[in-house]
Amino acid sequence: MNSSPSQVILALLTVALLSGRASASGSFQSEPATESPVATTAQPTIRRAEPNFKKMDDYRQNGVAGPYYPERAARMGLQGGAALECLLLANGALTKCRVLVEKPPGSGFGDASLKMAESRWMTAKPTIAEGHPLAEETVDVLVPFVFRKP
């Protein structure tokens, strides 16, 4: 089975995101958890949103990142990605985003993903409930950066 670079990057980001969430929530522990007299609240389920990207022929070699592909990474032919947690609005805007994972670390892909969301280069489709989009929801967004040399 041949996987595209984007598929490989998305798989790596998914694993990193899930392991980060698991360790943050304490779901996967090597030692048995001790009982606590205080009730805990369940973490809300966060939906994975599929991002939509603007397309411009001038940036075809930069894949979905378009003009937001970090310059240094493009010069090096570096590929990777970022996982964001964002507030998705009914109009598809991704706001209040924060970087959860950046692969490889220090590549600039996390900051570039934040700029893509802020500028609305990247949007997502909101959940439809009872025929209407939700006013807002927290979502995870995986952003692949795959450079195609011209």
C-alpha positions in Angstrom: 0.0 0.0 0.0 1.5 3.3 -1.1 0.7 6.3 1.1 1.0 9.9 0.0 3.2 12.3 2.0 0.0 14.0 3.2 -1.4 10.8 4.5 1.8 9.9 6.3 2.0 13.4 7.9 -1.7 13.3 9.0 -1.2 9.8 10.5 1.9 11.0 12.5 -0.1 14.1 13.7 -3.0 12.0 14.7 -0.8 9.7 16.8 1.0 12.7 18.4 -2.3 14.4 19.1 -3.9 11.3 20.6 -0.9 10.5 22.8 -0.8 14.2 24.0 -4.5 14.2 24.8 -4.2 10.8 26.6 -1.2 11.9 28.8 -2.9 15.3 29.5 -6.2 13.6 30.6 -4.5 10.8 32.4 -6.4 8.2 30.4 -3.3 6.1 29.8 -1.4 5.5 33.0 1.2 2.9 33.7 0.3 2.6 37.4 -3.3 2.0 38.7 -5.1 5.2 39.5 -5.9 5.9 43.1 -9.5 6.6 44.1 -10.3 10.2 44.8 -13.1 11.3 47.1 -13.7 14.3 44.8 -15.9 13.6 41.7 -14.3 14.4 38.4 -16.0 15.8 35.4 -15.6 14.1 32.0 -13.5 15.8 29.3 -15.8 17.0 26.5 -15.4 15.1 23.2 -13.6 17.2 20.7 -14.5 16.6 17.0 -11.9 16.4 14.3 -12.8 18.9 11.6 -11.6 18.5 8.0 -10.1 21.8 6.9 -10.9 23.5 3.7 -8.2 25.6 2.0 -8.3 28.4 -0.5 -6.6 27.4 -3.8 -4.4 29.7 -5.9 -2.4 28.4 -8.9 0.5 30.7 -7.9 1.1 28.6 -4.8 0.5 25.1 -6.3 4.0 23.8 -5.2 3.2 24.7 -1.6 0.2 22.4 -1.4 -2.7 23.4 0.9 -0.5 25.9 2.8 -0.2 28.3 -0.2 1.6 31.5 0.8 1.8 30.4 4.4 4.4 27.6 3.9 7.3 28.7 6.1 10.0 30.1 3.9 12.9 28.3 5.6 11.0 24.9 5.5 10.3 25.4 1.8 13.9 26.2 1.0 14.9 23.0 2.8 12.1 20.9 1.2 10.9 20.2 4.8 7.5 18.5 5.2 5.5 18.0 8.3 2.4 19.5 9.9 0.6 20.9 12.9 -2.5 20.0 15.0 -4.6 22.8 16.2 -7.4 23.1 18.7 -9.8 25.9 17.5 -13.2 27.3 18.2 -15.2 26.7 14.9 -18.0 29.2 14.3 -21.2 28.7 12.3 -19.7 30.6 9.3 -16.8 28.2 9.1 -14.2 30.5 10.7 -11.6 28.9 12.9 -10.9 31.2 15.9 -9.1 31.2 19.2 -6.7 28.5 17.8 -3.8 27.1 19.7 -1.1 24.7 18.5 -1.3 21.3 20.1 1.4 19.5 18.1 4.0 20.6 15.5 6.1 18.1 13.6 9.0 18.5 13.3 9.3 20.8 16.3 10.6 24.3 15.5 9.6 24.0 11.8 7.3 27.0 11.8 4.3 24.8 10.8 2.4 25.6 14.0 2.7 29.4 13.5 1.9 29.1 9.8 -1.2 27.1 10.7 -2.4 29.8 13.1 -1.9 32.4 10.4 -3.9 30.3 7.9 -6.8 30.1 10.4 -6.6 33.8 11.3 -6.6 34.9 7.7 -9.4 32.5 6.7 -7.1 30.7 4.2 -8.3 27.7 6.1 -11.9 27.2 7.2 -13.9 24.1 8.3 -17.5 22.9 8.0 -19.5 23.2 11.2 -21.6 20.4 12.6 -25.2 20.7 11.5 -27.8 20.0 14.3 -31.5 20.2 13.6 -30.8 21.7 10.2 -28.6 24.5 11.4 -24.9 24.9 12.0 -23.8 25.0 15.6 -23.0 28.5 16.7 -19.6 27.4 18.0 -17.8 24.2 18.8 -14.3 23.2 19.8 -12.5 21.2 17.1 -9.1 19.7 16.3 -7.7 20.5 12.9 -4.8 18.6 11.3 -2.8 20.7 8.8 -0.3 18.9 6.5 2.6 20.8 5.0 3.8 18.9 1.9 6.2 20.8 -0.3 6.3 20.0 -4.0 9.5 21.1 -5.6 8.9 23.1 -8.8 
